Amino acid sequence: MSRVWDIPVQDSTRVRDVRVAAEAASAHIGLGAHATAVAALVATELATNLVKHAGGGRVMIEPAGPAHPVTDAEPCVQITSLDHGPGITDVAAALRDGSTTARSSLGAGLGTCRRVSHEFDLHSAPGRGTVAVARVGRERPSGTASRARAGSPRQGARAGGVTTSLAHAEHSGDACTAVRSGSRVTLMLADGLGHGVKAAHASTAAVETLRRNAGLPPAEILRHLHTALRTTRGAAVGVAQLDEDTGRLSFAGVGNIGARLRTPDGWHHLVSHPGIVGAHFPATVPVREAAWGPDRLLVLHSDGLPSRWTPPDDPLLATHDPAVVAAVILRDAGSAARPERDDTCVAVLAPALTDRSP
């Protein structure tokens, strides 16, 4: 089921909690001793930096796939650090191994985190805070270069997200995943009704069903999900599918799933149809279609995110890892004065990354 570890880090006593959570997440997906140690190291460095240089923040740890969806991808441990701190004035310097200037970096460990992770990316804005996302997977053969290099050229659309649970519960009723089938990349977000284990059971069933039916169009996928979720309490589900051969994006949703598409004209809502997948399924499922291109960005979210969240205004944010984009949206939509009141998931579909400097 959907496991999440969401740890507020306000002082040094929580750093150990973050390390233990990274080890637990590694065991949950069956990582070996070396990969587990790497995940624990990265989590510890990110948590320590929050305390020392950001005035606190939070670390979210969860199983996730790579930024570039592939068929039958093995899960990684995704470690997300976010804060509302002073930000980093020189990101390139902060990512060099051994950087220790507190004015320009969150600490000395970011370069190490980048080097040892399978995938690593960071976004920072002075005065607004920093988001870092690292993924650690199974051990690579000796001598294999890390695919974690922020800025490496990539081919194909990218997808990712972040998930939290209400009151830092062990299970989240929300889940997202992305799967590739030929030229089609399908991003799904499921919000199991309610909270806790039963809600997580519904969203996990949706994830597993999508992986078996990723080659179908969105409306057909939702019908298969409806059948699979009949034995659960049901879920709200949004399915977005990009056909890279035709450059067309299709979206279909049932239930309260938010979807916004950025185009050169601004942000546009893609509306889901009322209903519950697994319980009250509509007779017809409307499918919204739109053109896709390098200037597009799609955001799906559950109703844990405020409905009037403000889209990010950084034009370069879309060049970052989609999970970084999702975490920035999650961070900027909330605050200590406005805590989350539900499980929350934000998922992002981003265009192919053709070139980017570290």
N, C-alpha and C positions, 0 to 999 in steps of 0.2 A: 504493500500500500504506500501511499504518498507520505514519505517521511521527510520532515524538515527539522532543522536545528536553528532556532532564531535566538541569538544571545545578545542582550544589551551589554555593551562594554563601556562602563563609566569609570572604572578604576582597575588597578592591576590585579585585583582578586578574580576578575572574570576572565583573564587571559588563560588560566588553566582550564576553565570551563570550555572555552573555544577549542583548545587543543584536544580535550577529551571528546568533544563533539565531532571533530574531524576524524579522530580514530574510530569512533562509533560509525560514522557515515562510511568510512573505508571498509569496515567489517561488513556493513549492511550490503554493499555491492560486491564483496568478495575480493578486494584488493589485497595484494601480497604485502609482505613486511616492508619492503623498500618503498613502494608507492604509499603505503600508510604513513611511513615516516616523513615522506615528502609532503603529504597533505597536512600532517601535524605541524611541520616546520612552517609552511606557507600560512596556515591559519594563525599560528603563534605570532609570526612577524606582523601580519596585518592587524591583529588585535593589539599588539604592543604599540604599534604606530598610532592607533586610535587614541590610546591613553596618553602617549607622550606628546603628540603633536596636533591632535584634532579636537581635544577636549571631550573625547568620548564619541561613541557611535554605536553601530550594531554590526554583527557578523551573522550572515545567513548561510547555512550549509545544507546542500541537498544533492541527490543524484541528478545528473543531467547528461544530455548528449553533447556532441561537439557542435561548434558554431555552424559548420557546414554539414547539413544532414546527409547521412549516408544510410543505405539499407543495412539493417541489423547492426547498427552502431553499438559498441559496448558502452555502458554507462561510465561516466566519470564522477568524481566528487567535485562539485562546483562550490567554491568558497567566494562569497560576495561580502565585501566590506564597504560600508557607506557611512558618511558623516555630514554634518552641517558646519564643518570647521572652516579654517581660514583658506583652505585650498593650497595648491602648489603653483608657485610662480614659474618654475622651470621644470616641466615634466620630463624632458629629455635628460636633464641632469639627475633628476630623482631616480630614474630607471637604470642609471649606471651602477654596477656593482661597487659597493663601498661608499656610496654617497652618504654623507653624514651632516650636511648643512640643514639645520632645522628650519631655516628661513625658506628653503627651496624644496624641501621634501618632507614626507611623512616620517622619514627615518632612514636607517642604513639598510633595511632589508628588502626594499622593493626590487632592486636589481637582482637579488638572489631569487626572489619569488618569480620574477619573469623568467629567469634562466632555468629553474628546475621544474616549472609547471609545464604541462602539455600545451595549454593555451593560457595566455595572460593578456589583460588589457586594462587600461586605466583612463578615467576621465576626471579632470579637475578644473574647477573654475574659481579663481580668487574671490573670496568672500562668500561663496556658495557651498563649497565642500568638495569632497572627493569620493569617487566610486571606483573600486577595483574588483575585478572578477578574475579568478584563477580556476583552472580545471586540471585535475590530476587524475590520470587513468592508469591502466596497467603498465607494468614496466616495459620500456622499449628495449630492443636489442642493443647491446653495447655499441657505442659509436653512432647510433641513430640520432640525427639532429632533431631537436625539439620542434614540434609544430606550433609552439606557443608564441613564436615571435610576433609581437604586436607590430603590424605593418607589413607582414609578408604578403606578397601577391596571392590572391585566391581566385578560384573560379566557381561560379554558381552562387545562387542566392544563399543568404545566411539567416539563421533563426536562433532564437534563444529567449530565455525568460527567467524570472525570479518568483519564488513562492514563499509566502509567510503563513503562519497559523495564528488564530485568535488566542491571545494571552499566552503565547509561546508554547502552545500545546505540542505534543509529540507528533501528531498527525494533522495534516491539512486536508480539508475537503476540496481544495483546488489543485489542479494539476495541468501542466501543458507539455506538449511534445511536438517534435517536428520529424517528419519522415520523408525520405526521397523514394520515388518510384519512377524510374526512367527520367523523363524531362519534367516530372511533376514534383514539386515540393509542397507538402501539406503541413500546415501549422494548425494545431487544435488546442483549445483551452476548454477545460471542463470544470464546472463548479458544482460539486455534489451538494444536494440539499442539506442544509444544517451544518453541523460541525462534527469534528471528532472522527472516530473509527468508521462509522457507517457512511458518513459523507466521503471519507477517503476511499472506502471500498468502491463507491460508485465512480469516482473520478479515475481510480486505477483501472477499473473495468473498461472505461472509455479509452484510456491510453492503450491498453492491450488490444482492444478491438480495432482501433485505428491502424495499428502496426500490421494487422492482418488484411486490411482493406484499403491501404493507402493509394492504390492505383485507381480507385473509383472516384467519380466526381463528388463534390461536397454533399449534395442532397442525398445521394445513395449512401454515402458514409454515415450520415445522420440516421438513415433508416436502419442500417445495420447496428448502429449504436443503440437505437431504441429497443431493438430486440434483445441485445446483450444486457441492457440495464434494467430489464423488467423485473429481475430478481433483486434489484437494489432499490434504494429510496429515490433514485433518479437524479438527474443533473441538468443544469443549463449548459449548453455546449455551443461553441462557435468553431467553425471549420473554414479556414482560408486555404486556397490552393492556387499555386502559381504554376502555370505551364510555361516553361522557359523557351519552348520551341515557338509558341505563338505570342509570347509576351502578354498573356492575359491573366488577370487575377480574378478568381471567383470566390465569393464568400456566402455562406449560409449559416444561420444561427437559429437555435430554438432556446428560448429563455432569456434571462437577463444577462447577456454577455455584451460588453461594450466593444465597439470596433471603430477605429478612426484611421483613415487613409490620408497621408500627406501627398499632395500633388503640387505642381507649380502654382496653382490657384489658391492653395491653402489646405486646411484640414477639413475632411468630409466624413460625416457619420455613415457607417454601414449598419443598417438597422436589422436586428434579429426579430424573429417571429415569436409571438407569445406561445408558451407551452413548456412541457417538461419532458426531456428525453428519458424514456423508460416508463412514463406514466401517462402524460397527456400530449400526444404527438399530433401536430396539425395534419390535415388532409393533404395539403400541399406546402412545400417548403420553398419560399421565394429565394432565388439566387441572384445576388448582386454581382455585376461584372465591371471591371475597369481595366484600363491599360496599365501596364507595368513598365518601369524604366529605371534608370540609375538615379533619378530624382524622387523616387517613391519611397515611402516608409509606411508600414502597417503596424498598428498597435491593437492588440486584443487585451481585454482585462475583465476580471470578475467584478461583482458589485462591491467588493471590499475597497476598491479604489473610488474616491469621491467622483460622482458623475460629472462634476464641473472642473475636473483637473485641467491644468493649463499645459498645453503641449510645449515641449522644449523648443527654445528659440535659437539654439546653437546650430548653425547650418552644417557644421562638421561632425555633429554627434552621430549622424547616420553612418559615418565611416568607422565607428567603433563597433566592438563586439555587440551583437543585439542584446545580450544579457546586461551589458553595461547601460545601454539605452533604457532597458526596462527598469533597472535599478535606479537610474536618475529620475525617471518618471515617478516611481514609487516614493523615493526620498522627497522629491519636491512637492508631492501631493499631500504629505503629512508633516507633522511636527509634534513636539512634546505636548503642545496645547490641544492637538487634534489627533489622538491616538487611533489606530486602526480598530474598527469595531466588528471585524469579520475576517475570516480567512481571505487572503488576497493573492492574486496571481496576475502578473503582467507579462505578456509575451509579445515579441517583436519579430517581424519579417523584414529583412533589409536587403537591398540589392547586392549584387556581386561586387566584391572589392577588387578593383583592377590595379590600383597602386596607392600606396600610402607610406609616408616616411615614418620611422619609429618615433 
